[in-house]
């Protein structure tokens, strides 16, 4: 796998995340910052991959919070039904 392939995969994953999520103001500011970096200042695919990685980390952090919240809600509901 070369840098072009990795770059394309990162773009695909970012596209999927962005189609399915809306973010709080602080996360959106970080996302906007890295997108400006991606489109204005990166000169090659290695730099682009680094910036895309930062964007994906933000999306994954938000996704992890959502998964934890869903799990907590499920277990609270289950415990209430058992009592």
DAGIRA-V944255 format. One record per residue. N is the residue number from 1. RES is the residue in one small letter. SS is DSSP state (h for helix, s for strand, l for the rest). PHI is phi in degrees with one decimal (NA if undefined). NEAR is the number of other ideal C-beta (glycine too) atoms within 8 Angstrom. Layout:
# DAGIRA-V944255
n=N res=RES ss=SS phi=PHI near=NEAR
n=N res=RES ss=SS phi=PHI near=NEAR
This chain:
# DAGIRA-V944255
n=1 res=x ss=l phi=NA near=3
n=2 res=x ss=l phi=-102.6 near=5
n=3 res=x ss=h phi=-63.4 near=8
n=4 res=x ss=h phi=-63.2 near=7
n=5 res=x ss=h phi=-64.7 near=8
n=6 res=x ss=h phi=-62.4 near=11
n=7 res=x ss=h phi=-59.7 near=12
n=8 res=x ss=h phi=-63.6 near=8
n=9 res=x ss=h phi=-64.8 near=8
n=10 res=x ss=h phi=-61.5 near=13
n=11 res=x ss=h phi=-63.2 near=9
n=12 res=x ss=h phi=-63.5 near=8
n=13 res=x ss=h phi=-63.9 near=9
n=14 res=x ss=h phi=-60.9 near=12
n=15 res=x ss=h phi=-60.4 near=8
n=16 res=x ss=h phi=-62.9 near=8
n=17 res=x ss=h phi=-59.4 near=11
n=18 res=x ss=h phi=-70.4 near=8
n=19 res=x ss=h phi=-71.5 near=6
n=20 res=x ss=h phi=-108.4 near=5
n=21 res=x ss=l phi=-135.2 near=9
n=22 res=x ss=l phi=-123.6 near=2
n=23 res=x ss=l phi=-118.3 near=9
n=24 res=x ss=l phi=-65.4 near=5
n=25 res=x ss=h phi=-59.6 near=6
n=26 res=x ss=h phi=-65.6 near=6
n=27 res=x ss=h phi=-66.0 near=10
n=28 res=x ss=h phi=-64.3 near=9
n=29 res=x ss=h phi=-63.7 near=8
n=30 res=x ss=h phi=-63.8 near=9
n=31 res=x ss=h phi=-61.5 near=11
n=32 res=x ss=h phi=-62.1 near=8
n=33 res=x ss=h phi=-58.9 near=8
n=34 res=x ss=h phi=-69.7 near=12
n=35 res=x ss=h phi=-65.8 near=9
n=36 res=x ss=h phi=-61.6 near=9
n=37 res=x ss=h phi=-59.6 near=10
n=38 res=x ss=h phi=-61.7 near=12
n=39 res=x ss=h phi=-90.7 near=6
n=40 res=x ss=h phi=-109.2 near=6
n=41 res=x ss=l phi=-118.1 near=7
n=42 res=x ss=l phi=-77.4 near=10
n=43 res=x ss=l phi=-108.5 near=4
n=44 res=x ss=l phi=-144.0 near=6
n=45 res=x ss=h phi=-65.9 near=9
n=46 res=x ss=h phi=-64.0 near=7
n=47 res=x ss=h phi=-65.7 near=10
n=48 res=x ss=h phi=-62.9 near=12
n=49 res=x ss=h phi=-62.4 near=12
n=50 res=x ss=h phi=-60.2 near=8
n=51 res=x ss=h phi=-67.4 near=12
n=52 res=x ss=h phi=-61.3 near=13
n=53 res=x ss=h phi=-60.0 near=9
n=54 res=x ss=h phi=-64.0 near=9
n=55 res=x ss=h phi=-62.7 near=13
n=56 res=x ss=h phi=-64.5 near=12
n=57 res=x ss=h phi=-61.4 near=8
n=58 res=x ss=h phi=-62.4 near=13
n=59 res=x ss=h phi=-62.8 near=12
n=60 res=x ss=h phi=-70.4 near=8
n=61 res=x ss=h phi=-63.6 near=8
n=62 res=x ss=h phi=-64.7 near=11
n=63 res=x ss=h phi=-63.6 near=10
n=64 res=x ss=h phi=-63.2 near=8
n=65 res=x ss=h phi=-62.6 near=8
n=66 res=x ss=h phi=-64.7 near=8
n=67 res=x ss=h phi=-62.2 near=8
n=68 res=x ss=h phi=-63.8 near=8
n=69 res=x ss=h phi=-63.3 near=8
n=70 res=x ss=h phi=-63.8 near=8
n=71 res=x ss=h phi=-63.7 near=8
n=72 res=x ss=h phi=-60.5 near=8
n=73 res=x ss=h phi=-62.8 near=8
n=74 res=x ss=h phi=-61.9 near=8
n=75 res=x ss=h phi=-70.8 near=8
n=76 res=x ss=h phi=-65.2 near=8
n=77 res=x ss=h phi=-62.9 near=8
n=78 res=x ss=h phi=-63.5 near=8
n=79 res=x ss=h phi=-66.0 near=8
n=80 res=x ss=h phi=-67.3 near=7
n=81 res=x ss=h phi=-71.4 near=6
n=82 res=x ss=h phi=-78.4 near=5
n=83 res=x ss=l phi=-90.3 near=4
